[in-house]
Amino acid sequence: MSANEEKSKKARRPRREFSVEYKAQAVKLVVEEGKSIPQVARDLDLTESALRLWVEQMKTDRGEGKPGALTTVEREELARLRKENRELRMEREIPKKCGGLLREGDEVKFTFIHAEKALYPVAVLCRHLGVSRSGYYAWAKRPESERKKSDRALSTEVLAIHQESRGTYGAPRVHAELKARGRRVARKRVARLMRQADVRARSRRRFVRTTDSAHRHPVAPNTLERNFRPGQPNRTWAGDITYVWTEEGWLYLAVLLDLFSRKVVGWAMGERIDRELVLSALDMALLGRPAPALHHSDRGSQYASEDYRRLLEARGIECSMSRKGNCWDNAVAESFFSTLKLELVYVTRFKTREQARCALFEYIEVFYNRKRRHSALGYLSPIEFERVATTSRLAA
């Protein structure tokens, strides 16, 4: 693509609007999580200049000035703290990465050390895996068969993809990611290498129904009738609410998904499970996308409230609700929450609601919408699925 075409493509990009909460959570990834502005902008598909303005505005609102020059003593103390942080990081990360290899033979352990030695000292890796440095170096000098070389290289890629997926991908999704990267390899071989490395997808927990439909508000009929595959985006949205435990108490999360791509198009978090929560999620969705023809949810009082039904009616959106006691009528939203809890909530202990907010924002906007491969979408991410569908429609 020429420079003029690239410039024209950027010029045609539609203006995007963001809610105040979205901006605040994006800024926290920079300020509190320590990520760089270019990285966060890339992860959220933002311009660096916009994100930098949000960060500067937050600092201005807080009355924070630019830091002055550090003294020699302060620089030395900072260097010492950074070294301690690196050592603590290694002590925290290495056991997580190699914990599944402790029961494996030396061959697998040495392969892992060889793959990770660019990131961590060999002595530290050997200590955690219970092997000697001399044994590793002797193994590294031995000639290796072509098949073992190929398996070792592939195993490194497989482990890296599994790690990038936050430890959630099984063989099918890892195989799909390899295929997307141009690697032609059998799924059974991927599964074998994952078994040897003792890495696997997380298993789901039993579904628990939480909806309270004991209210006097009008209930809409089940117009959706489990038609979870609309032919185009912005035709059908599905909403639901879940809860996340923190040491400060419950944090509630409401989401709206576009059933075409399974993308989370609107979300809101709060300490109360009321109609304001679902209204905020709907406002965010309508801020970024055209109104759909149909909105589906369970029979919860929040969705049946007069305020919510009035907003749907004002935007020309037909309301659909699940049948009484039938969670399968809203299976896509239920499945999203099951995935969210499996991959994030059940493996994280949140000390504060703010920590949970930041983690949920990053999971939804950085990982789920943009990176996570969805089995129902041909192992594409929701955003990539919409992009491919749009390209195909324009080419037709």
N, C-alpha and C positions, 0 to 999 in steps of 0.2 A: 504494500500500500504506500503511495507517494505521500510526501509531506502535506501537499495541498488536500489530498483525500482525507488524511488523518485529521487535518485542521477542520475540514468540512464536517467530518463525522462528529467531532467534539462540539462544533457549533450547533448541530442538530439535536444534541442531547437535551431532553426536556428538563425544565427546571423542577427540582424536587423540593418538597417542603417537609419539615421535620418538627415533631412535637418537642415541647420543652423537656420532657422526661428523656426522650431519645438523645437530645443534645447533652443532657447532664450525664447520662450513662456513658456516652462516647468519650466525654472529657475525663471521666473517672478511669477509663482504661489507660489514659496517658498519665494522669496525675497520681492516681493511687496504685495502679497495677505496674507502673514503671515502663510501659510500652512506648515506643517512639511514635511520633506523629505520623511519619511515612507508613509505618507498619499498620497502625490503626486505620489510617485513611484507606490503605489498600484493602484491609480486611472488610471494611464497611462500604467500600466503593464510594468514598468521599473524595473531594479535592483536599489536598494538604492545606491550601490557603483557608478554606472554610473551617476545617478542624482547628487550625492554629488560631483563628479568630475566636472560636468558641472557648478555647483554652485561655486565651488572653482576657476575654470577657469575664470568665469565671474568676481569674486572679484579681481583676479589677474590682469585681463585686465583693471579693473577700478582703480587699485593701492590701493585697500582697505586692510588695515592690520587687525589683530585680535584685538578686543577691550581689553583695559586694565581693571584692577579691579576697581569696583565702590567704591566711598567713601560712608560713612554713610549717608551723606546728599543726595547724588545721589540715594542711595537705597531707602531712605524714599520718595523722590520725585517720583521715579519710582513706588513705591507701591501706592502712592496717585493717580498717573495718571492711573494706572491699575484699581483702584477702580472706578474712574470717568468713565473710558471706559466701565466697567461692567454695571454701572448704565445707561450710554447712550445706551449701547447695549440693555438692557432690555426695555428702553423707546422706542426704535426703533422696536424691534422684537415683543413684546407682542401685540401692536395694530394690527400688520399684522396678527398674529396668531389668535387673538380672535375677530377681527373686524366683521366677519360674524356672531358672536354669540350675538351681542348686542340686536338684536330683538327677540332672543329666550327667553324661560322661564328659571326660576332659575334652574330647573332640569338639563338642558343642560349645563348651565354655571357652575354649581357645578361639573358636570362630567368633564368638561374641566379643571377646577382648580385642581381637584383631579389628573388628568393625568399629569399636568405641574408643580405641586408643587415641584417636585424634581429638577427642573431647575430654578424656579423663586420663590421668597417669596410669601406666600399666601396673605399677605396684599396688595402687588403690584397688583397681579392678580385680587383680589376682587375690588380694586379701579378702574381698567380699565374696568371691567365688570359691575360695578354699583351694586354690592351686598355686604352684610355685612359679616365680618369674622364670627360673631356669627351664622349667618344663614348657612354659609358653614359648620362650625363644627357641628352644630345640624344635618344637612343633612348627614354628614359623619358618625354620630353615629347611625342613624336609620337603622334598618334591611332592606335588599334589596332583592327583589324577584330574583329567579334564572334567569328569562328572562331578567330582567334589568341588572343583573350582566354580563350576556353574551353580551347584547347589549353594555354596557359600555366598556367592554374589547375590543369588536370588533370595536367600534367607535374610540377608542384610536388608534388601528392599522390602521384603515382607514384614520384618520386624519394625522397620521405619514407618511403613504405612499404618501398621497396627498402633504404633505409638502416636502418630499424627491424628489418628481417629479417637484419641483419648482412651485407647484400650477397648474400644467398643466393637470394632469390625471383626466379623468371622471370615471364613474362607471365601464365601461368595462375594462380599464387598471388597475384600483385598484383591481377589482375582479381577473384579471389575475395574479397580483403580490401576492395577498393572496393565490391563488391556488399554485403558485410556492413555497410559503413558507410552504405548507402543510396544509393550512386552507381550510376546506370544508364548503362553505357557498354559499347561493343563490345570484345571481347578483342583484335580486330585493331588497334583504335585504340590500346589500351594497348601492344601490341607495337610499333607504329610509333613512339610517343613514347619507348619504351625504346631502340629502335634509334637514334633521333636523339640521345639522351643518352648512347649507348654504354654502357648498363648491361645486364647479362644475368645469368642464373643460372650458378653454377659447374658445370663439367662433372665427371662422375664419373671416378675412376681405375679401372684394372683390378683385379678382385678377386684377392686372394692368400689361399690357405688356410693356416692356422697351427695347426690342431688336431693334437695328437699322440695318436693312439688306440692306440699300441703299449704295451699294459699287459695285466695278467692279471685285472683286475676283471671281474665279470659285466657283460654289455651287455644293455640292455633292447630289446625290439622297437620298431619304428617305429609305435606306436599312433596317432600324430597323422595320419600319411599325408597330409601337406600340407593339412589342413583348417585353414586360417589364418583362418577367419571363424566363430568360435563365436557362438552367438546371444545371449549375455549375458556380462557381466563376471565375473571370478573363476571362469571355467570352465577356461581353458587359459592357462598361462604358458610362455614360451620364454626360455631362458637362454643366455648366451654370454660369452666373454672376449675382450678385445682389449688392445693395448698402445699406450702413448704415449711417445714419446722426449722426454727432457729432458736438459739439460746435466749433470745429476747421474746420469743413467742411466734405465732403463726404469721407467715407472709402469704397473701393470696395472689394468684396469677390468673388473669383472664386473657384468652387469646381468640383470634379469628383466623381461620385458615381458608385459603382459596382451594377448593377441592380439585381444581384442574391440575395444579402443580404441587399441592400440599404445602405451599409457602405460607409462613405466618405473616399475614399482612397487617395485623394490628394486635397490640398487646398492652396490658396495663397491670401494675402491681400496687398493692396496698395492704394496710393492716386490717381493713374491714371488708367482708364479703357482701357488698351491697350493690345497688343498681349503678352507683357512681363508678364502680370498678369496670363493669361491662360497657357503660357509656363511654368511658375513656378509651377503651380498646376499640370500640366502633368509631369514635372520632379519629383515632390515629389511622385506622384503615381507610376511612373516607378521605382523609387528608392526602394520602399517597396514591389512591387508585379510584377509578370510576365506580359508582355504586353498582352492586350486582343485581340480578333479577330476583334472586332468592337468598334468604338468610335462614339457616337451620340451627337449632339449639335444642337442649333438653327443656323440660317444663319448669325449670327453676324460677323462683319468684323474681329474680333480677331481670331475666329475659322477658317475663310476662308483665313486668311493671308498665304502668301507663306511659312514663317518660320514654322508655325504650321503644315501645310499640309506636309512639308518636313520631320518634325520630325515623324509624324505618318507613313509616307511612309518608313522612315529608320528603324522603328521598326516593319514593316509588319502589321500595323494596318489599317483596312479598315475604311474609313470615311463615316459617314451617317449624313444627316442634315434634320431638320424638313421642312415641306412644308411651303411656304410663308404665313405668318399671322396665322399659326396654332400652338398655344401654347400647344395643347393637344398631339402633337407628341413628346414632351419632358416633359410629365406630371410628371414623377417621380422626376426630378430635380426641376421643378416648385413647386411640393408638399413639397419637402424638405425646400425650401426657405420660403414657406408659414408657415411651422411649426416653423422654426427658428425665424421668425419675430414675430409670435404669442407668442411663449414661452419665447423669450428673448428680441428682439429689441423693440417691442411695449411697453414693461413694464420697460424699462431701459433708463435713460437719460445719455448719454455718454458725459462727459466734454471734453475728448481728444480722438484722434484716438488711442493712446496707450492703453487707458482704454478699448476701444471697441475691439482692437486686443486681449487683454487678455481674455475678456469675451467670444468672439467668439471661441477662442482656447479651453477654458475650456468646452464650450457647446458642441463643435464637438467631442473633443477627450475624455473628461471625461464622459459627460452625454449621448450624442446622440449615439455614436458608442458602448459604453460599458454598459449603463444602461437603456436607454429609450426603453420601450416595443413598438414594432411596430405592428399595427393591421394586416398589410399584411404579417407578418412573424409569425403568430400564437402567437402574443404577446411575442416574444422573442426580445432581442436586436440584432443589426446586427452582432456583434462579437459572441454572443452566438449561433445565427442561423448558422453561418459558422462553429462553433465548432461542433454543433450537426450534421450538414450535413457531415462533414469530418469523424466523428466517425461512422456514419451510412454507409458511402461509404467504409470505411476500414473493417467494420464488414461484409459487403455483400460478 
